[in-house]
Amino acid sequence: MDKLRIIAGPYTFVARFEREAAPKTCAAFERVLPFANQVIHSRWSGEAVWIPLGDYELGVDFENHTSHPSRGDILFYPGGFSETEFLLTYGSACFASKMGQLAGNHFLTITEGLENLYAFGRMVLYKGAQEIRFEPL
């Protein structure tokens, strides 16, 4: 599988796996598909939404990690200074927590539906938590 579908609130996106750059994170996430949760707006990272996961373990360490994701990038933070989480950027972002700047594994990139990404992020900001589901395509 090279791509997956993301159903986020009323929007649908398609994302590609970044297998060359983050092979372990991609493989681990693929094993838990379909994956459903809620996204909330980020508190410190800018124009991004996140899925807080507490002490959830995906079984991977850092690879292809960045603090400066681009619009449409999806990161996995394996934990450490902050809780485990996924971060989905819809605009300008610098990945951070109350402990300071973080770096997460960039393992997915949204390739279709980008025209709705900003609207989705703003909906989460103004209307609150939204359901999100990642599934094989």
DSSP file (Angstrom, degrees, kcal/mol; ACC not computed):
  #  RESIDUE AA STRUCTURE BP1 BP2  ACC     N-H-->O    O-->H-N    N-H-->O    O-->H-N    TCO  KAPPA ALPHA  PHI   PSI    X-CA   Y-CA   Z-CA
    1    1 A M              0   0    0      0, 0.0     3,-0.1     0, 0.0    29,-0.0   0.000 360.0 360.0 360.0 127.1    0.0    0.0    0.0
    2    2 A D        +     0   0    0      1,-0.1    15,-2.5    14,-0.1     2,-0.3   0.685 360.0  31.6-101.4 -25.2    1.4    3.4   -1.0
    3    3 A K  E     -A   16   0A   0     13,-0.2   134,-1.1   105,-0.0     2,-0.3  -0.852  60.6-161.5-131.7 163.7   -1.4    5.6    0.0
    4    4 A L  E     -AB  15 136A   0     11,-2.4    11,-2.5    -2,-0.3     2,-0.4  -0.968  21.4-117.5-142.0 161.7   -4.2    5.8    2.5
    5    5 A R  E     -AB  14 135A   0    130,-2.8   130,-2.6    -2,-0.3     2,-0.5  -0.796  20.5-161.0 -98.2 138.9   -7.5    7.6    2.9
    6    6 A I  E     -AB  13 134A   0      7,-2.9     7,-2.9    -2,-0.4     2,-0.7  -0.980   1.5-165.6-121.2 118.9   -8.0   10.1    5.8
    7    7 A I  E     +AB  12 133A   0    126,-2.7   126,-1.9    -2,-0.5     2,-0.5  -0.919  15.1 175.8-104.7 113.5  -11.6   10.9    6.7
    8    8 A A  E >   -AB  11 132A   0      3,-2.7     3,-2.5    -2,-0.7   124,-0.2  -0.939  58.1 -53.9-126.8 108.5  -11.5   14.0    8.9
    9    9 A G  T 3  S-     0   0    0    122,-2.6   111,-0.0    -2,-0.5   121,-0.0  -0.438 122.3 -20.9  56.8-131.2  -14.7   15.6   10.0
   10   10 A P  T 3  S+     0   0    0      0, 0.0     2,-0.3     0, 0.0    -1,-0.3   0.418 124.6  89.2 -86.4   2.8  -16.7   16.2    6.7
   11   11 A Y  E <   -A    8   0A   0     -3,-2.5    -3,-2.7   105,-0.1     2,-0.4  -0.692  59.1-153.7-106.0 152.6  -13.5   16.1    4.5
   12   12 A T  E     +A    7   0A   0     -2,-0.3     2,-0.3    -5,-0.2    -5,-0.2  -0.991  16.3 178.7-124.2 133.5  -11.6   13.3    2.8
   13   13 A F  E     -A    6   0A   0     -7,-2.9    -7,-2.9    -2,-0.4     2,-0.4  -0.871  20.0-141.6-126.5 159.3   -7.9   13.4    2.1
   14   14 A V  E     -AC   5 112A   0     98,-1.8    97,-3.0    -2,-0.3    98,-1.8  -0.987  21.6-173.2-120.8 135.9   -5.4   11.0    0.5
   15   15 A A  E     -AC   4 110A   0    -11,-2.5   -11,-2.4    -2,-0.4     2,-0.4  -0.944  15.4-138.2-128.8 150.1   -1.9   10.7    1.8
   16   16 A R  E     -AC   3 109A   0     93,-2.6    93,-1.9    -2,-0.3     2,-0.2  -0.830  24.8-115.7-104.6 146.5    1.2    8.9    0.7
   17   17 A F  E     - C   0 108A   0    -15,-2.5     2,-1.0    -2,-0.4    91,-0.2  -0.571  13.9-139.1 -74.4 141.4    3.5    7.0    3.0
   18   18 A E     >  +     0   0    0     89,-2.5     4,-2.6    -2,-0.2     8,-0.2  -0.578  40.6 160.6 -97.4  66.3    7.1    8.4    3.2
   19   19 A R  T  4  +     0   0    0     -2,-1.0    -1,-0.2     1,-0.2     7,-0.1   0.839  65.4  50.9 -64.0 -38.6    8.6    4.9    3.1
   20   20 A E  T  4 S+     0   0    0     -3,-0.2    -1,-0.2     1,-0.2    -2,-0.1   0.901 119.4  36.1 -67.4 -39.0   12.1    5.8    2.1
   21   21 A A  T  4 S+     0   0    0      1,-0.2    -2,-0.2    -3,-0.1    -1,-0.2   0.803 135.3  19.3 -85.5 -30.8   12.5    8.4    4.8
   22   22 A A     X  +     0   0    0     -4,-2.6     4,-2.4    85,-0.1    -1,-0.2  -0.440  68.8 155.0-138.6  61.5   10.5    6.8    7.6
   23   23 A P  H  > S+     0   0    0      0, 0.0     4,-2.3     0, 0.0     5,-0.2   0.868  75.4  48.4 -62.9 -39.0   10.3    3.0    6.9
   24   24 A K  H  > S+     0   0    0      2,-0.2     4,-2.3     1,-0.2     5,-0.2   0.912 113.2  46.6 -69.9 -41.5    9.8    1.9   10.5
   25   25 A T  H  > S+     0   0    0      2,-0.2     4,-2.5     1,-0.2     5,-0.2   0.919 113.4  49.6 -66.1 -43.0    7.1    4.4   11.3
   26   26 A C  H  X S+     0   0    0     -4,-2.4     4,-2.4     1,-0.2    -2,-0.2   0.939 112.9  46.5 -60.3 -47.7    5.3    3.7    8.1
   27   27 A A  H  X S+     0   0    0     -4,-2.3     4,-1.3    -5,-0.2    -1,-0.2   0.906 113.3  48.8 -63.0 -42.2    5.4   -0.1    8.7
   28   28 A A  H  X S+     0   0    0     -4,-2.3     4,-0.6     1,-0.2    -1,-0.2   0.907 113.3  46.5 -65.6 -41.8    4.3    0.3   12.3
   29   29 A F  H >< S+     0   0    0     -4,-2.5     3,-1.2     1,-0.2     4,-0.4   0.894 107.1  57.6 -68.4 -38.7    1.4    2.6   11.4
   30   30 A E  H >< S+     0   0    0     -4,-2.4     3,-0.9     1,-0.3    -1,-0.2   0.842 100.6  59.2 -59.2 -33.3    0.3    0.3    8.6
   31   31 A R  H 3< S+     0   0    0     -4,-1.3    -1,-0.3     1,-0.2    -2,-0.2   0.743 105.5  47.9 -68.9 -23.2   -0.1   -2.5   11.2
   32   32 A V  T << S+     0   0    0     -3,-1.2    -1,-0.2    -4,-0.6    -2,-0.2   0.405  91.2 158.6 -99.4   2.7   -2.7   -0.6   13.2
   33   33 A L    <   +     0   0    0     -3,-0.9   102,-0.1    -4,-0.4     2,-0.1  -0.463  50.1  51.5 -71.8 145.6   -4.8    0.5   10.3
   34   34 A P  S    S+     0   0    0      0, 0.0     2,-0.5     0, 0.0   101,-0.2   0.578  80.3 179.8 -71.8 149.1   -7.7    1.3   10.2
   35   35 A F  E     -D  134   0A   0     99,-2.3    99,-3.0    -2,-0.1     2,-0.4  -0.980   3.1-180.0-123.5 123.9   -6.9    3.9   12.9
   36   36 A A  E     +D  133   0A   0     -2,-0.5     2,-0.2    97,-0.2    97,-0.2  -0.955  18.6 122.4-127.4 144.9   -9.7    6.1   14.3
   37   37 A N  E     -D  132   0A   0     95,-2.4    95,-2.5    -2,-0.4     2,-0.4  -0.846  53.9 -81.3-166.7-160.8   -9.5    8.8   17.0
   38   38 A Q  E     -D  131   0A   0     93,-0.2     2,-0.4    -2,-0.2    93,-0.2  -0.949  29.5-145.0-122.9 147.8  -10.3   12.5   17.4
   39   39 A V  E     -D  130   0A   0     91,-2.8    91,-1.9    -2,-0.4     2,-0.3  -0.887  14.3-172.7-108.0 146.0   -8.2   15.5   16.5
   40   40 A I  E     -E   50   0A   0     10,-2.4    10,-3.1    -2,-0.4     2,-0.2  -0.873  37.3 -86.7-126.3 164.3   -8.0   18.7   18.5
   41   41 A H  E     -E   49   0A   0     83,-0.4     8,-0.3    -2,-0.3     6,-0.1  -0.468  49.1-106.0 -73.9 143.2   -6.3   21.9   17.7
   42   42 A S        -     0   0    0      6,-2.7     6,-0.1     4,-0.2    -1,-0.1  -0.320  21.1-154.5 -65.9 149.8   -2.7   22.2   18.7
   43   43 A R  S    S+     0   0    0     53,-0.2    -1,-0.1    -3,-0.1    54,-0.1   0.789  87.4  10.5 -94.0 -33.3   -1.9   24.4   21.6
   44   44 A W  S    S+     0   0    0     52,-0.4    53,-0.1    56,-0.0    50,-0.1   0.521 110.8  75.3-124.3 -10.4    1.7   25.3   20.9
   45   45 A S  S    S-     0   0    0      1,-0.3    49,-1.6    51,-0.2     2,-0.4   0.438  85.5-130.6 -94.8   0.0    2.5   24.2   17.3
   46   46 A G  E    S+ F   0  93A   0     47,-0.2     2,-2.0     2,-0.1    -1,-0.3  -0.720  77.6  12.7  92.7-138.8    0.6   26.8   15.2
   47   47 A E  E    S+     0   0A   0     45,-3.0    43,-2.1    -2,-0.4    44,-1.5  -0.535 103.9 102.8 -83.2  80.4   -1.7   25.9   12.3
   48   48 A A  E     - F   0  89A   0     -2,-2.0    -6,-2.7    41,-0.3     2,-0.3  -0.986  56.8-142.9-155.4 154.8   -1.9   22.2   13.2
   49   49 A V  E     -EF  41  88A   0     39,-2.7    39,-3.1    -2,-0.3     2,-0.3  -0.888  23.0-160.8-118.7 156.4   -4.2   19.6   14.7
   50   50 A W  E     -EF  40  87A   0    -10,-3.1   -10,-2.4    -2,-0.3    37,-0.2  -0.951  22.4-140.5-140.5 157.8   -3.1   16.8   16.9
   51   51 A I  E     - F   0  86A   0     35,-2.4    35,-1.4    -2,-0.3     2,-0.3  -0.928  26.1-147.6-114.4 101.7   -4.2   13.4   18.2
   52   52 A P  E     + F   0  85A   0      0, 0.0    33,-0.2     0, 0.0   -14,-0.2  -0.543  19.5 177.7 -71.4 133.6   -3.0   13.1   21.8
   53   53 A L    >   -     0   0    0     31,-2.8     3,-2.1     1,-0.3    32,-0.2   0.301  19.4-151.8-121.8   6.7   -2.1    9.5   22.6
   54   54 A G  T 3  S-     0   0    0     30,-0.5    30,-2.4     1,-0.3    -1,-0.3  -0.364  75.2 -15.5  60.7-125.1   -0.8    9.5   26.2
   55   55 A D  T 3  S+     0   0    0     28,-0.2    -1,-0.3    -2,-0.1    28,-0.0   0.149  93.8 143.9-100.8  19.3    1.6    6.7   26.7
   56   56 A Y    <   -     0   0    0     -3,-2.1     2,-0.5    28,-0.2    -3,-0.1  -0.289  38.1-148.7 -56.0 138.7    0.6    4.8   23.6
   57   57 A E        -     0   0    0      1,-0.1    -1,-0.1     2,-0.1    -2,-0.1  -0.963  25.1-178.8-119.2 127.2    3.5    3.0   21.9
   58   58 A L        -     0   0    0     -2,-0.5    -1,-0.1     2,-0.2     3,-0.1   0.533  51.8-116.9 -93.0 -11.2    3.8    2.5   18.2
   59   59 A G  S    S+     0   0    0      1,-0.3     2,-0.3    19,-0.1    -2,-0.1   0.730  75.6 110.3  84.4  23.5    7.1    0.7   18.8
   60   60 A V        -     0   0    0     18,-0.0    -1,-0.3   -35,-0.0    -2,-0.2  -0.906  50.2-150.9-128.0 158.0    9.4    3.1   16.8
   61   61 A D        -     0   0    0     -2,-0.3     2,-0.2     1,-0.2   -36,-0.1  -0.309  51.9 -47.7-106.6-164.8   12.0    5.7   17.7
   62   62 A F        +     0   0    0     -2,-0.1     2,-0.3    15,-0.0    -1,-0.2  -0.493  62.8 152.0 -74.2 135.2   12.9    8.9   15.9
   63   63 A E  S    S+     0   0    0     -2,-0.2    43,-0.2    -3,-0.1     3,-0.1  -0.919  70.2   1.3-157.3 139.5   13.5    8.7   12.1
   64   64 A N  S    S+     0   0    0     -2,-0.3    42,-2.1     1,-0.2     2,-0.2   0.857  90.3 173.6  51.1  38.8   13.0   11.5    9.5
   65   65 A H  E     +G  105   0A   0     40,-0.2     2,-0.3    38,-0.1    40,-0.2  -0.497  10.3 174.0 -85.0 147.9   12.1   13.8   12.4
   66   66 A T  E     -G  104   0A   0     38,-2.2    38,-2.4    -2,-0.2    36,-0.0  -0.982  34.6-156.1-147.1 154.2   11.5   17.5   12.0
   67   67 A S  S    S+     0   0    0     -2,-0.3    28,-2.6    36,-0.2    35,-0.1   0.493  92.7  59.6-101.3 -11.4   10.3   20.4   14.1
   68   68 A H  S    S-     0   0    0     26,-0.2    -1,-0.2    24,-0.0    26,-0.1  -0.614  71.6-179.4-122.6  70.6    9.2   22.4   11.0
   69   69 A P        -     0   0    0      0, 0.0    24,-0.5     0, 0.0     2,-0.2  -0.331  21.7-127.8 -69.6 152.2    6.6   20.4    9.1
   70   70 A S    >   -     0   0    0      1,-0.1     3,-2.4    22,-0.1    19,-0.3  -0.520  43.5 -70.3 -91.7 165.4    5.1   21.7    5.9
   71   71 A R  T 3  S+     0   0    0      1,-0.3    19,-0.2    -2,-0.2    -1,-0.1  -0.353 124.6  20.9 -55.8 126.2    1.4   22.1    5.1
   72   72 A G  T 3  S+     0   0    0     17,-2.7    38,-3.0     1,-0.3    -1,-0.3   0.355  91.6 130.9  93.4  -5.1    0.0   18.6    4.7
   73   73 A D  E <   -H  109   0A   0     -3,-2.4    16,-2.1    36,-0.2     2,-0.5  -0.576  43.0-155.2 -79.5 144.4    2.7   16.8    6.6
   74   74 A I  E     -HI 108  88A   0     34,-2.5    33,-1.8    -2,-0.2    34,-1.4  -0.989  12.5-167.3-121.7 126.4    1.7   14.3    9.3
   75   75 A L  E     -HI 106  87A   0     12,-2.8    12,-2.1    -2,-0.5     2,-0.5  -0.785  14.1-149.8-111.4 152.5    4.2   13.6   12.1
   76   76 A F  E     -HI 105  86A   0     29,-1.7    29,-3.2    -2,-0.3    10,-0.2  -0.994   8.6-159.9-118.7 124.8    4.4   10.9   14.7
   77   77 A Y  E     - I   0  85A   0      8,-3.2     8,-1.7    -2,-0.5    27,-0.1  -0.920   4.9-157.3-103.8 115.6    6.0   11.9   18.0
   78   78 A P        -     0   0    0      0, 0.0     6,-0.2     0, 0.0   -19,-0.1   0.427  45.3-106.5 -77.3   4.1    7.1    8.7   19.9
   79   79 A G        +     0   0    0      4,-0.3     2,-0.3     6,-0.1     4,-0.2  -0.267  67.8 126.4  99.2 172.9    7.1   10.4   23.3
   80   80 A G  S    S+     0   0    0      2,-1.2     4,-0.1    -3,-0.1     3,-0.0  -0.764  88.5  23.6 139.0 -90.5    9.8   11.6   25.6
   81   81 A F  S    S+     0   0    0     -2,-0.3     2,-0.3     2,-0.1    18,-0.0   0.726 135.8  16.8 -79.7 -22.6    9.4   15.2   26.7
   82   82 A S  S    S-     0   0    0      1,-0.1    -2,-1.2    16,-0.1     3,-0.1  -0.793 101.3 -71.6-137.2 177.2    5.7   15.2   25.9
   83   83 A E        -     0   0    0     -2,-0.3    -4,-0.3    -4,-0.2   -28,-0.2  -0.283  59.5 -87.1 -72.0 161.8    3.1   12.5   25.3
   84   84 A T        +     0   0    0    -30,-2.4   -31,-2.8    -6,-0.2   -30,-0.5  -0.422  65.2 153.6 -64.3 141.2    2.9   10.4   22.2
   85   85 A E  E     -FI  52  77A   0     -8,-1.7    -8,-3.2   -33,-0.2     2,-0.4  -0.994  44.4-123.8-163.5 163.6    1.0   12.1   19.5
   86   86 A F  E     -FI  51  76A   0    -35,-1.4   -35,-2.4    -2,-0.3     2,-0.4  -0.928  25.7-160.3-109.3 143.0    0.2   12.6   15.8
   87   87 A L  E     -FI  50  75A   0    -12,-2.1   -12,-2.8    -2,-0.4     2,-0.5  -0.995   6.1-169.8-127.0 129.1    0.4   16.1   14.4
   88   88 A L  E     -FI  49  74A   0    -39,-3.1   -39,-2.7    -2,-0.4     2,-0.4  -0.980  14.8-148.7-118.9 119.3   -1.3   17.1   11.1
   89   89 A T  E     +F   48   0A   0    -16,-2.1   -17,-2.7    -2,-0.5   -41,-0.3  -0.727  23.7 172.4 -94.6 134.2   -0.3   20.5    9.8
   90   90 A Y  E    S-     0   0A   0    -43,-2.1     2,-0.2    -2,-0.4   -42,-0.2   0.409  73.1 -15.2-114.3  -2.1   -2.7   22.7    7.8
   91   91 A G  E    S-     0   0A   0    -44,-1.5     2,-0.3   -21,-0.1   -19,-0.1  -0.702 113.1  -6.0-164.4-143.8   -0.6   25.8    7.6
   92   92 A S  E    S+     0   0A   0     -2,-0.2   -45,-3.0   -21,-0.1     2,-0.3  -0.526  71.2 164.1 -72.4 131.4    2.5   27.4    9.2
   93   93 A A  E     -F   46   0A   0    -24,-0.5     2,-0.4    -2,-0.3   -47,-0.2  -0.998  35.1-168.4-151.0 150.1    3.7   25.3   12.1
   94   94 A C        -     0   0    0    -49,-1.6   -26,-0.2    -2,-0.3     2,-0.1  -0.928  39.6-122.0-135.4 112.0    6.6   24.7   14.5
   95   95 A F        +     0   0    0    -28,-2.6     7,-2.3    -2,-0.4     2,-0.3  -0.331  52.5 142.6 -63.5 123.7    6.1   21.5   16.4
   96   96 A A  E     -J  101   0B   0      5,-0.3   -52,-0.4    -2,-0.1     2,-0.2  -0.958  31.7-161.9-155.0 167.9    6.2   22.2   20.2
   97   97 A S  E >   -J  100   0B   0      3,-2.4     3,-1.7    -2,-0.3   -15,-0.1  -0.791  53.0 -80.9-139.9-176.2    4.7   21.4   23.6
   98   98 A K  T 3  S+     0   0    0      1,-0.3     3,-0.1    -2,-0.2   -16,-0.1   0.695 130.7  58.4 -65.1 -16.0    4.7   23.1   27.0
   99   99 A M  T 3  S-     0   0    0      1,-0.3     2,-0.3   -18,-0.0    -1,-0.3   0.582 120.2-102.9 -85.9 -11.8    8.2   21.6   27.4
  100  100 A G  E <  S+J   97   0B   0     -3,-1.7    -3,-2.4   -19,-0.0    -1,-0.3  -0.822  70.1   0.2 123.0-163.8    9.4   23.5   24.3
  101  101 A Q  E     -J   96   0B   0     -2,-0.3    -5,-0.3    -5,-0.2     2,-0.2  -0.333  62.0-171.8 -66.7 139.7   10.2   22.5   20.7
  102  102 A L        -     0   0    0     -7,-2.3     2,-0.4   -35,-0.1    -7,-0.1  -0.744  15.3-140.7-121.7 169.8    9.7   18.9   19.6
  103  103 A A        -     0   0    0     -2,-0.2     2,-0.3   -36,-0.1   -36,-0.2  -0.999  18.5-170.2-133.5 135.9   10.6   16.9   16.6
  104  104 A G  E     -G   66   0A   0    -38,-2.4   -38,-2.2    -2,-0.4     2,-0.6  -0.877  32.5 -96.2-125.4 158.3    8.3   14.2   15.1
  105  105 A N  E     -GH  65  76A   0    -29,-3.2   -29,-1.7    -2,-0.3     2,-1.0  -0.603  30.4-143.2 -75.1 115.9    8.7   11.6   12.4
  106  106 A H  E     + H   0  75A   0    -42,-2.1   -31,-0.2    -2,-0.6     3,-0.1  -0.719  43.8 146.0 -79.3 107.0    7.4   12.8    9.1
  107  107 A F  E     +     0   0A   0    -33,-1.8   -89,-2.5    -2,-1.0     2,-0.3   0.525  54.2  43.4-124.1 -11.4    5.8    9.6    7.7
  108  108 A L  E     -CH  17  74A   0    -34,-1.4   -34,-2.5   -91,-0.2     2,-0.4  -0.989  55.9-166.9-135.8 146.2    2.7   10.7    5.7
  109  109 A T  E     -CH  16  73A   0    -93,-1.9   -93,-2.6    -2,-0.3     2,-0.3  -0.989  24.5-127.5-132.6 124.7    2.1   13.6    3.3
  110  110 A I  E     +C   15   0A   0    -38,-3.0   -95,-0.3    -2,-0.4     3,-0.1  -0.553  33.0 168.4 -70.6 128.0   -1.3   14.6    2.2
  111  111 A T  E     +     0   0A   0    -97,-3.0     2,-0.4    -2,-0.3   -96,-0.2   0.593  59.8  43.6-116.6 -19.7   -1.4   14.7   -1.7
  112  112 A E  E    S+C   14   0A   0    -98,-1.8   -98,-1.8     1,-0.1    -1,-0.2  -0.989 105.9  29.7-132.6 140.8   -5.1   15.0   -2.4
  113  113 A G    >   +     0   0    0     -2,-0.4     3,-2.4  -100,-0.2     4,-0.5   0.525  67.9 138.7  92.8   7.9   -7.7   17.2   -0.8
  114  114 A L  G >>  +     0   0    0      1,-0.3     3,-1.1     2,-0.2     4,-0.6   0.789  62.5  69.3 -56.6 -28.2   -5.2   19.9    0.0
  115  115 A E  G 34 S+     0   0    0      1,-0.2    -1,-0.3     2,-0.1     4,-0.3   0.713 105.3  41.6 -64.2 -18.4   -7.8   22.6   -1.0
  116  116 A N  G <> S+     0   0    0     -3,-2.4     4,-2.3     2,-0.1    -1,-0.2   0.424  89.7  91.0-105.1  -1.9   -9.8   21.6    2.1
  117  117 A L  H <> S+     0   0    0     -3,-1.1     4,-2.4    -4,-0.5     5,-0.2   0.922  87.4  46.3 -64.8 -45.7   -7.0   21.3    4.5
  118  118 A Y  H  X S+     0   0    0     -4,-0.6     4,-2.5     1,-0.2     5,-0.2   0.916 112.4  51.6 -63.1 -42.5   -7.1   24.9    5.8
  119  119 A A  H  > S+     0   0    0     -4,-0.3     4,-2.0     1,-0.2    -1,-0.2   0.896 109.8  50.3 -61.5 -39.7  -10.9   24.8    6.1
  120  120 A F  H  X S+     0   0    0     -4,-2.3     4,-2.2     2,-0.2    -2,-0.2   0.946 110.6  48.6 -63.6 -47.2  -10.6   21.6    8.2
  121  121 A G  H  X S+     0   0    0     -4,-2.4     4,-2.1     1,-0.2    -2,-0.2   0.905 112.5  47.9 -58.9 -43.1   -8.0   23.1   10.5
  122  122 A R  H  X S+     0   0    0     -4,-2.5     4,-2.6     2,-0.2     5,-0.3   0.852 108.1  55.8 -67.8 -34.0  -10.0   26.2   11.1
  123  123 A M  H  X S+     0   0    0     -4,-2.0     4,-3.1    -5,-0.2     5,-0.5   0.924 108.7  47.1 -62.6 -43.7  -13.1   24.1   11.7
  124  124 A V  H  X S+     0   0    0     -4,-2.2     4,-1.5     3,-0.2   -83,-0.4   0.911 112.4  51.4 -63.2 -41.3  -11.2   22.2   14.5
  125  125 A L  H  < S+     0   0    0     -4,-2.1    -2,-0.2    -5,-0.2    -1,-0.2   0.928 123.2  27.3 -60.3 -46.6  -10.0   25.6   15.9
  126  126 A Y  H  < S+     0   0    0     -4,-2.6    -2,-0.2     1,-0.1    -1,-0.2   0.737 131.7  32.9 -93.6 -24.2  -13.5   27.1   16.0
  127  127 A K  H  < S-     0   0    0     -4,-3.1    -3,-0.2    -5,-0.3    -2,-0.2   0.549 101.7-130.1-111.9  -9.5  -15.8   24.2   16.5
  128  128 A G     <  +     0   0    0     -4,-1.5    -1,-0.3    -5,-0.5    -2,-0.1  -0.446  56.5  11.3  97.4-168.9  -13.7   21.8   18.5
  129  129 A A        -     0   0    0     -2,-0.1     2,-0.3    -4,-0.1   -89,-0.2  -0.051  60.6-165.9 -52.1 141.7  -12.7   18.1   18.3
  130  130 A Q  E     - D   0  39A   0    -91,-1.9   -91,-2.8  -121,-0.0     2,-0.1  -0.961  24.1-107.7-130.2 148.4  -13.4   16.2   15.1
  131  131 A E  E     - D   0  38A   0     -2,-0.3  -122,-2.6   -93,-0.2     2,-0.3  -0.466  36.0-171.6 -70.4 144.8  -13.4   12.5   14.3
  132  132 A I  E     -BD   8  37A   0    -95,-2.5   -95,-2.4  -124,-0.2     2,-0.4  -0.998   6.8-174.1-140.0 143.1  -10.6   11.3   12.1
  133  133 A R  E     -BD   7  36A   0   -126,-1.9  -126,-2.7    -2,-0.3     2,-0.5  -0.995  10.1-160.4-141.0 131.0  -10.0    7.9   10.5
  134  134 A F  E     +BD   6  35A   0    -99,-3.0   -99,-2.3    -2,-0.4  -128,-0.2  -0.943  24.9 166.6-108.3 127.8   -7.0    6.6    8.6
  135  135 A E  E     -B    5   0A   0   -130,-2.6  -130,-2.8    -2,-0.5    -2,-0.0  -0.979  40.5 -89.1-142.8 154.8   -7.8    3.6    6.4
  136  136 A P  E      B    4   0A   0      0, 0.0  -132,-0.2     0, 0.0  -106,-0.0  -0.256 360.0 360.0 -59.1 147.8   -6.1    1.6    3.5
  137  137 A L              0   0    0   -134,-1.1  -133,-0.1  -133,-0.0  -123,-0.0   0.362 360.0 360.0-111.8 360.0   -6.8    2.9    0.1
